[in-house]
């Protein structure tokens, strides 16, 4: 699973550096489609790494929620998400203040809202471009916590949750109700549900019901991805084929299915665990900070495009390692311990805190 996380993160990274226009074009001083004529045609599909992440997340969250109380689940998610996230906010804001030509810094009040990870529903400007996916993840955690973890994770409850969420997502797609769209997330629900069902297959073995849920999730997910991502792009620079989108979504489900079925047991190399640990901080910092590095190396120092691309990716991986080593490892457990705090009485105990 750690290897799949790394693949998904590198897909998104490649998309942000070479598979799209916009701000990164200013860092390269022209569209990446001209800087990397061949690579850009592949990199434009890297945005599907997000959907890949969601399938992985469904699998991992079901696994991590098993046997835990609601309080344990809440503390583990907060301790996992926030320390590196806060550091990434500070780093990107500092870079924006230093070189505002790449990304403009947000106002102080908006920066403070970003600390909560609730800037999306608050309508505040985002410090991190990728944080919209964190908001999707947080809503998934909340749904799974309230409807499954709160009463104890069991096979039947997860299956019921998968079925109800799939039906709700299908119905909400045509409802036109903004609130239900925010809560149910019809565009992304199939990927999480597919991951949940694949974990059940991993834990209990496959049967027609579970594989049926996975198949339905794949069918709905590929439709959502194709509908949302199949477009010609600005000036035809970044063309996506619906058939390639379908193939990548299929490979994402197949990759997690391979883990669920135990086909990857022999791939237990020690470096994979390290790579998996770097994925989250790398994902947080690679986009905006990477654009700063590209601008400095390519436009400022005149380094050719390919060495700039390689140096930027390696630099972001090094920064991710530093964040993991000096932020996540020491402060994640401390935050988790601090959140446990003092017992709040019998009512709190009944709620699982």
Buried (B, 14 or more C-beta within 10 A) or exposed (E): BBBBBBBBBBBBBBBBBBBBBEBBBBBBEEBBBEBBEEBBBBBBBBBBBBBBBBBBBBBBBBBBBBEBBBBBBBBBBBBBBBBBBBBBBEBBBEBBEEBEEBBEBBEEEBBEBBBEBEBBEEEBBBBBBBBEBBBBBBBBBEBBBEBBBBEBBEEEBBBEBBBEBBEBBBEBBEEEEEEBBEEBBBBBBBBBBBBBBBBBBBEEEBEEEBBEBBBBBBEBBBBBBBEEBBEEBEEEBBBBEEEBBBBBBEEBBEBBBBBBBEEBEEEEEEEBEEBBBBBBBBBBBBBBBBBBBBBBBBBEEEBEBEEBBEBBBEBBBEBBBEBBEEBBEEBBEEBBEEBEEEEEEEEEEEEBB
